[in-house]
Amino acid sequence: MARVLIIDNDPVFSETLASIVTGLGHRSKQAKSLAEAFASGRKHDTDIVYLNTQLPDGNGLLAIAQLNAMRGHPEIIVMTGTPTPDGAEKAIRNGAWDYVEKQSSVDRMVLPLIRAIDYRGKRPAKNGVVKLKRSGIIGDSAGIKKCLSLVAEAASSDASALLLGETGVGKEVFARAVHENSLRANGPFVAVDCASMSRTLASSILFGHRKGAFTGADKDREGLVAQANNGTLFLDEVGELPLAMQKIFLRVLQEHRFRPVGARTEKTSDFRLICATNRNLDEMVARGTFRSDLLFRIRTVVMALPPLRDRTDDLPRLIEHYVKQLCGKYGMPAKGISPDLLDLAREYSWPGNVRELIHTLERAVLAAKDTPKIFSRHLPDHIRINIARAAVDRTHREEIPLHKGAFCTLSEAEHSSDSYTARLATSPVVQTPPQPVQKRTQINPTAVPAEVSSENREYHISKTPMPPNHEGAGATEIYSHSGTDHKGTLSAITDKKHNSSAIADMHSAQDTVQPFFEFRDEVFTQYLQNLMRLSDGKVATACKLSGLSRSYLYDLLKKYSLK
C-alpha cells in the first residue's frame, strides 16, 4: 500500500483523484498549497506526489526538488491544465516521474502511479549514505543535492558524462568531483579548453605530433589525449570543438586509439571522457554545427548544474567560505559578513554565477581593508546600481488604486499619461453618483481670453449645445489645454450629495456663467489634490502620472497653497 499526496487547490479534482487512488488500495492525503504539502511531508513518509503546477503559493515546477527531498523521497507526477513542451521539459529536468494533463483519461492519470509504485518496490535497499569527496562543492540546496547524487552515479562507472550549465556555475569543479570519486582518482585529470584551440593546431594539441611534422615542430610532443591515459579527459566547452575535429574525435572515443600528427603508427590511451558546455547541443545538431553521433556518445550521464540565482539558500555558506579563503590569500584577519550584504546578495541575479561571486567578494575584501566586517557598501557599484534600479522598477509596477476598485500601474501611466490624467481628474476623494444635468452649454472662444498661463497654455471654451450624457451618468468635459510642453484632457464629475463639483456649480444657474479664473482655480485645486493623494505625496510619482515637469508642478502646488 503506497502513501499518495495530492497537491491541488481544486477540491473537486482532488476528491475525484483521491477516490481513484483509494479505490486502487492505496492511502491518499490532500494538500491545497505547497506550504501545507511541506508540513505534511515533515510528519509522514510519502511514496508518490501528484503535483499541480499552478498553486496559490507558488509554481509546482519549481518545488519538485524540495518535494523529492521530503521523507520517503517520493516520486513526483506533475499535473497541469495547460500543458506545454517547455513545461514538460522543465518538469523532467527537475526530477519529475511524469508530466500529465489534468483533462486526461483516468487510465492516463493512473498509469504513472502504477509504474512509479512498481519502480519503488523493486529498488534495491541502500546500504548507507555514500561518502563523497566534494572537491570544493559548497552548499546543500535541493539542486546541489541532486547533482551530488549524479556525481556518485557517474563516479561508479567509466561512462561518458556531459555537464550542462551557464558560464561560471562550476562545471569543472563537478568534473573533478566525478574524477576524484571514481576508480581513476589516482590517474591524471587533463582539462582541455576547446574554445581556445585554433582549427589548425587542434589535432596537434589533442593527439601530439612528431618532430618535423610541420614548421616549428622541432621535437616530438605528447598530446593531451595521451596525457590522460589511465585518468580523465575533460573537454570544457565541447560545443566549440571544430566540426572536422568532431569526426576524428568520435573514432578516438570509440576505439581509444589515435595517430599523432606526422606519425605512421597509432597509439592507445585508456581515458574516461567528461564534457561540459553552456550551449544547447540539440539546437547545434539541428543547425548542423555539432555532430549528432558524437552527442549520442558523450551524454551517457547528463548533469544540469543550477545557476546561482536558483540556489540562494547556499549563498551564506558560499560567501563565508570564499571570504575566509580570500582573507587568507591576502594575509588579512578573518572578516565577518553583515546581514545587509547577505540581503543584497540574495536580491542580485548573479549572471556570472559562482565565478562572479568570487571576484565580487575579492573586490569587497580589498575594499574593506582593516574593517572587521564586510558591508554591502564594499560591493562594486555596478551590483548596487543594478539592485537599486530593480527596486525602482518593482515600485513602478505596483498597482495604484484610482477609485471604486479601479487600478492602474505606474508603467501604464507613464506610457499613457493623457488617459490617466483624465481619469485622475474624475477621481475625487469621495465619489458619489453624478447629478443629472438638464441643459449644457459651451462658451464661444471669442468671449474669453485665450492665454491664461505663464507657460503660454491656451484654454478654449465654446458655446454650443451638447448632447446629454448616456444614461445620465459619467463625466462632463470641462476644457482642453494645449501648450508647448504638456497636453491633456481634464474632466470633472458632479457631486449629487454636496453639489461641490465645479461642473455642478457652473450649471446650477442655467443662464449665468461662473467667472473663468475662479472656475479654473477650483478645477486646478481639485485636480492637484487628487494627484497628490494618489501619488502619496511623492512629487516624482505625481510628475510621472500627470506628465507635468517637476518645476511646473512645484509652481502649481505653491500657487494653490497645497505644499
KAQUILIN-V426776 format. One record per residue. N is the residue number from 1. RES is the residue in three letters. PHI is phi as a letter, one per 20 degrees, with the letter a starting at -180 (none if undefined). D_FIRST is the distance of its C-alpha to the first C-alpha in Angstrom with 1 decimal. Layout:
<<N RES PHI D_FIRST> <N RES PHI D_FIRST>>
This chain:
<<1 MET none 0.0> <2 ALA e 3.8> <3 ARG d 6.8> <4 VAL d 9.5> <5 LEU d 13.1> <6 ILE d 15.7> <7 ILE d 19.3> <8 ASP a 21.9> <9 ASN e 25.0> <10 ASP e 25.2> <11 PRO f 23.7> <12 VAL f 24.0> <13 PHE f 22.1> <14 SER f 19.4> <15 GLU f 19.0> <16 THR f 19.0> <17 LEU f 16.4> <18 ALA f 14.1> <19 SER f 14.7> <20 ILE f 13.9> <21 VAL f 10.4> <22 THR f 9.9> <23 GLY f 11.5> <24 LEU e 9.1> <25 GLY n 6.4> <26 HIS d 4.9> <27 ARG e 7.0> <28 SER c 10.2> <29 LYS b 13.3> <30 GLN d 16.8> <31 ALA c 19.7> <32 LYS e 23.2> <33 SER b 24.6> <34 LEU f 24.1> <35 ALA f 25.4> <36 GLU f 22.8> <37 ALA f 20.0> <38 PHE f 21.5> <39 ALA f 21.9> <40 SER f 18.2> <41 GLY f 17.4> <42 ARG f 19.8> <43 LYS e 18.1> <44 HIS c 14.4> <45 ASP f 12.4> <46 THR c 11.2> <47 ASP e 9.6> <48 ILE c 11.2> <49 VAL c 14.3> <50 TYR e 16.2> <51 LEU c 19.7> <52 ASN f 22.9> <53 THR f 26.1> <54 GLN d 28.4> <55 LEU c 27.5> <56 PRO g 30.0> <57 ASP d 30.2> <58 GLY q 30.0> <59 ASN e 29.1> <60 GLY g 25.5> <61 LEU f 26.7> <62 LEU e 28.4> <63 ALA d 25.4> <64 ILE f 23.0> <65 ALA f 24.1> <66 GLN f 23.7> <67 LEU f 20.2> <68 ASN f 19.2> <69 ALA e 20.8> <70 MET f 18.6> <71 ARG g 16.5> <72 GLY n 13.8> <73 HIS l 16.0> <74 PRO f 13.9> <75 GLU e 14.9> <76 ILE d 17.1> <77 ILE d 17.6> <78 VAL e 21.0> <79 MET d 22.1> <80 THR b 25.8> <81 GLY e 28.2> <82 THR c 31.0> <83 PRO f 30.0> <84 THR c 32.6> <85 PRO g 33.0> <86 ASP f 33.6> <87 GLY f 30.5> <88 ALA f 28.4> <89 GLU f 30.3> <90 LYS f 29.8> <91 ALA f 26.0> <92 ILE f 25.7> <93 ARG f 28.2> <94 ASN e 26.4> <95 GLY o 23.2> <96 ALA f 21.2> <97 TRP f 18.9> <98 ASP b 20.4> <99 TYR c 22.9> <100 VAL c 22.8> <101 GLU e 25.1> <102 LYS f 24.0> <103 GLN e 26.2> <104 SER f 24.4> <105 SER f 23.2> <106 VAL f 19.7> <107 ASP f 19.2> <108 ARG f 20.4> <109 MET f 18.0> <110 VAL e 14.9> <111 LEU g 16.0> <112 PRO f 15.7> <113 LEU f 12.0> <114 ILE f 11.3> <115 ARG f 13.7> <116 ALA f 12.6> <117 ILE f 9.1> <118 ASP f 11.2> <119 TYR f 13.6> <120 ARG f 11.6> <121 GLY f 10.4> <122 LYS d 14.1> <123 ARG f 15.7> <124 PRO f 18.1> <125 ALA f 17.8> <126 LYS f 20.6> <127 ASN e 23.5> <128 GLY q 24.6> <129 VAL f 26.1> <130 VAL f 28.8> <131 LYS e 32.1> <132 LEU d 33.9> <133 LYS e 37.5> <134 ARG f 37.4> <135 SER l 41.0> <136 GLY n 41.8> <137 ILE e 38.5> <138 ILE d 38.4> <139 GLY p 35.5> <140 ASP c 31.8> <141 SER f 30.8> <142 ALA f 27.6> <143 GLY f 29.8> <144 ILE f 31.5> <145 LYS f 28.3> <146 LYS f 27.1> <147 CYS f 30.5> <148 LEU f 30.6> <149 SER f 27.4> <150 LEU f 29.3> <151 VAL g 32.3> <152 ALA f 30.5> <153 GLU f 29.2> <154 ALA f 32.7> <155 ALA f 34.4> <156 SER e 32.6> <157 SER b 34.6> <158 ASP d 37.9> <159 ALA f 36.4> <160 SER f 38.3> <161 ALA c 37.0> <162 LEU c 37.8> <163 LEU d 37.9> <164 LEU d 38.1> <165 GLY r 39.3> <166 GLU f 42.2> <167 THR f 45.4> <168 GLY n 45.2> <169 VAL e 41.4> <170 GLY o 41.9> <171 LYS f 41.2> <172 GLU f 43.6> <173 VAL f 42.0> <174 PHE f 38.6> <175 ALA f 40.4> <176 ARG f 42.0> <177 ALA f 38.7> <178 VAL f 37.4> <179 HIS f 40.6> <180 GLU f 40.8> <181 ASN d 37.3> <182 SER e 37.9> <183 LEU f 39.8> <184 ARG e 42.8> <185 ALA g 43.1> <186 ASN e 46.5> <187 GLY e 47.8> <188 PRO f 49.4> <189 PHE d 47.7> <190 VAL d 50.0> <191 ALA e 49.6> <192 VAL c 51.3> <193 ASP e 52.0> <194 CYS f 52.1> <195 ALA f 53.6> <196 SER e 56.6> <197 MET e 57.5> <198 SER f 60.4> <199 ARG f 60.2> <200 THR f 63.3> <201 LEU d 62.2> <202 ALA f 58.5> <203 SER f 59.1> <204 SER f 61.3> <205 ILE f 58.9> <206 LEU f 55.9> <207 PHE d 57.6> <208 GLY n 60.9> <209 HIS b 64.4> <210 ARG d 67.5> <211 LYS g 70.8> <212 GLY n 72.9> <213 ALA f 70.0> <214 PHE b 71.0> <215 THR f 73.4> <216 GLY n 72.6> <217 ALA e 70.7> <218 ASP e 73.0> <219 LYS b 70.6> <220 ASP f 67.4> <221 ARG c 64.3> <222 GLU e 60.8> <223 GLY e 58.1> <224 LEU f 54.8> <225 VAL f 52.8> <226 ALA f 54.8> <227 GLN f 54.3> <228 ALA e 50.5> <229 ASN g 50.7> <230 ASN m 48.0> <231 GLY c 46.6> <232 THR c 45.1> <233 LEU d 46.8> <234 PHE d 45.8> <235 LEU e 47.0> <236 ASP e 47.0> <237 GLU l 47.4> <238 VAL f 47.0> <239 GLY f 47.4> <240 GLU e 51.1> <241 LEU f 51.7> <242 PRO g 54.6> <243 LEU g 53.7> <244 ALA f 56.1> <245 MET f 54.6> <246 GLN f 51.1> <247 LYS f 52.1> <248 ILE f 53.8> <249 PHE f 50.9> <250 LEU g 48.4> <251 ARG f 50.2> <252 VAL f 50.5> <253 LEU f 46.7> <254 GLN f 46.2> <255 GLU e 48.9> <256 HIS l 49.4> <257 ARG c 53.1> <258 PHE b 55.7> <259 ARG c 59.4> <260 PRO f 61.3> <261 VAL f 63.8> <262 GLY n 67.1> <263 ALA e 65.6> <264 ARG e 66.1> <265 THR d 63.1> <266 GLU e 59.4> <267 LYS c 57.6> <268 THR d 54.0> <269 SER b 51.6> <270 ASP e 48.2> <271 PHE c 46.4> <272 ARG d 42.9> <273 LEU d 43.0> <274 ILE c 41.4> <275 CYS d 42.5> <276 ALA b 42.3> <277 THR b 43.4> <278 ASN d 43.4> <279 ARG d 44.1> <280 ASN e 42.0> <281 LEU f 42.5> <282 ASP f 41.1> <283 GLU f 43.8> <284 MET f 46.4> <285 VAL f 45.4> <286 ALA f 45.9> <287 ARG e 49.3> <288 GLY n 50.3> <289 THR d 50.7> <290 PHE b 48.0> <291 ARG f 47.3> <292 SER f 44.0> <293 ASP f 44.1> <294 LEU f 44.5> <295 LEU g 41.6> <296 PHE f 39.3> <297 ARG f 40.4> <298 ILE e 40.0> <299 ARG d 36.6> <300 THR f 34.4> <301 VAL d 32.7> <302 VAL d 33.1> <303 MET c 33.0> <304 ALA e 33.8> <305 LEU e 35.3> <306 PRO f 35.0> <307 PRO f 38.4> <308 LEU f 39.5> <309 ARG f 39.2> <310 ASP e 35.4> <311 ARG c 35.1> <312 THR f 37.4> <313 ASP f 35.4> <314 ASP e 36.9> <315 LEU g 40.4> <316 PRO g 41.4> <317 ARG f 40.6> <318 LEU f 42.2> <319 ILE f 45.3> <320 GLU f 45.7> <321 HIS f 45.3> <322 TYR f 47.9> <323 VAL f 50.3> <324 LYS f 50.4> <325 GLN f 51.0> <326 LEU f 53.7> <327 CYS f 55.5> <328 GLY f 55.7> <329 LYS f 57.0> <330 TYR e 59.8> <331 GLY m 60.6> <332 MET d 59.7> <333 PRO f 58.2> <334 ALA g 54.5> <335 LYS d 54.0> <336 GLY e 51.6> <337 ILE d 49.7> <338 SER f 50.4> <339 PRO f 47.7> <340 ASP f 49.6> <341 LEU f 49.3> <342 LEU f 45.5> <343 ASP f 45.4> <344 LEU f 47.6> <345 ALA f 45.7> <346 ARG f 42.5> <347 GLU e 44.4> <348 TYR f 45.9> <349 SER e 44.2> <350 TRP l 45.4> <351 PRO f 46.1> <352 GLY e 47.2> <353 ASN l 44.0> <354 VAL f 44.2> <355 ARG f 47.6> <356 GLU f 49.0> <357 LEU g 47.6> <358 ILE f 49.3> <359 HIS f 52.7> <360 THR f 52.4> <361 LEU f 51.8> <362 GLU f 54.7> <363 ARG f 56.9> <364 ALA f 55.8> <365 VAL f 56.5> <366 LEU f 59.9> <367 ALA f 60.7> <368 ALA f 59.7> <369 LYS l 62.2> <370 ASP e 62.8> <371 THR f 60.5> <372 PRO f 57.9> <373 LYS c 55.2> <374 ILE e 54.3> <375 PHE d 54.2> <376 SER f 53.4> <377 ARG f 57.2> <378 HIS e 57.2> <379 LEU f 55.0> <380 PRO g 56.8> <381 ASP f 58.2> <382 HIS f 56.4> <383 ILE f 53.0> <384 ARG f 54.3> <385 ILE f 55.9> <386 ASN g 52.8> <387 ILE f 50.8> <388 ALA f 53.7> <389 ARG f 54.0> <390 ALA f 50.3> <391 ALA f 50.5> <392 VAL f 53.4> <393 ASP f 51.7> <394 ARG f 48.7> <395 THR f 51.3> <396 HIS f 53.0> <397 ARG e 49.7> <398 GLU f 49.1> <399 GLU e 49.6> <400 ILE d 52.8> <401 PRO f 53.1> <402 LEU e 56.2> <403 HIS a 56.5> <404 LYS l 54.5> <405 GLY n 51.2> <406 ALA e 52.8> <407 PHE c 51.7> <408 CYS b 53.1> <409 THR e 52.2> <410 LEU f 54.9> <411 SER f 54.4> <412 GLU f 55.1> <413 ALA f 58.1> <414 GLU f 59.4> <415 HIS e 59.3> <416 SER b 60.6> <417 SER f 62.9> <418 ASP f 65.2> <419 SER f 62.7> <420 TYR f 61.1> <421 THR f 64.5> <422 ALA f 65.2> <423 ARG f 62.1> <424 LEU f 62.9> <425 ALA f 66.3> <426 THR e 64.9> <427 SER c 62.5> <428 PRO f 64.4> <429 VAL g 62.8> <430 VAL d 62.5> <431 GLN e 62.2> <432 THR c 63.4> <433 PRO g 64.1> <434 PRO f 67.3> <435 GLN e 70.6> <436 PRO g 72.0> <437 VAL d 75.1> <438 GLN e 77.9> <439 LYS b 80.0> <440 ARG c 79.4> <441 THR c 82.0> <442 GLN d 82.1> <443 ILE e 85.0> <444 ASN f 87.2> <445 PRO f 86.8> <446 THR f 90.5> <447 ALA e 90.6> <448 VAL c 88.6> <449 PRO g 89.1> <450 ALA e 86.5> <451 GLU e 86.1> <452 VAL c 84.5> <453 SER c 82.6> <454 SER f 83.6> <455 GLU d 81.4> <456 ASN m 83.2> <457 ARG f 80.5> <458 GLU d 81.9> <459 TYR d 81.0> <460 HIS d 82.0> <461 ILE c 82.2> <462 SER d 83.6> <463 LYS d 84.7> <464 THR b 83.4> <465 PRO f 81.8> <466 MET c 78.0> <467 PRO f 75.6> <468 PRO f 73.6> <469 ASN f 70.0> <470 HIS f 67.5> <471 GLU l 66.4> <472 GLY m 68.5> <473 ALA c 65.9> <474 GLY n 65.4> <475 ALA d 67.6> <476 THR d 71.2> <477 GLU f 72.2> <478 ILE e 74.8> <479 TYR a 76.1> <480 SER c 75.2> <481 HIS c 76.6> <482 SER c 77.0> <483 GLY b 78.2> <484 THR f 78.2> <485 ASP d 75.0> <486 HIS c 72.8> <487 LYS c 72.2> <488 GLY a 70.2> <489 THR c 70.1> <490 LEU d 70.1> <491 SER b 69.6> <492 ALA c 69.6> <493 ILE d 68.2> <494 THR f 70.3> <495 ASP d 69.3> <496 LYS f 69.6> <497 LYS f 69.5> <498 HIS d 71.8> <499 ASN l 73.7> <500 SER d 73.5> <501 SER f 72.7> <502 ALA f 75.5> <503 ILE f 75.2> <504 ALA f 75.6> <505 ASP f 78.6> <506 MET f 80.2> <507 HIS e 79.8> <508 SER f 80.8> <509 ALA d 84.4> <510 GLN f 84.7> <511 ASP d 88.0> <512 THR c 87.7> <513 VAL c 85.8> <514 GLN f 84.6> <515 PRO g 86.4> <516 PHE g 84.5> <517 PHE f 84.1> <518 GLU f 83.0> <519 PHE f 80.4> <520 ARG f 79.3> <521 ASP f 78.9> <522 GLU f 76.7> <523 VAL f 74.4> <524 PHE f 74.2> <525 THR f 73.4> <526 GLN f 70.6> <527 TYR f 69.2> <528 LEU f 69.3> <529 GLN f 67.8> <530 ASN f 64.8> <531 LEU f 64.5> <532 MET f 64.5> <533 ARG f 62.0> <534 LEU f 59.5> <535 SER e 59.9> <536 ASP l 59.5> <537 GLY m 63.0> <538 LYS e 62.3> <539 VAL f 65.3> <540 ALA f 63.4> <541 THR f 60.8> <542 ALA f 63.6> <543 CYS f 65.4> <544 LYS f 62.4> <545 LEU f 61.8> <546 SER e 65.5> <547 GLY n 66.8> <548 LEU e 69.6> <549 SER f 70.9> <550 ARG f 70.5> <551 SER f 74.2> <552 TYR f 74.8> <553 LEU f 72.0> <554 TYR g 73.5> <555 ASP f 76.9> <556 LEU f 75.5> <557 LEU f 73.7> <558 LYS f 76.9> <559 LYS f 79.1> <560 TYR d 77.1> <561 SER l 76.5> <562 LEU d 72.8> <563 LYS b 72.5>>
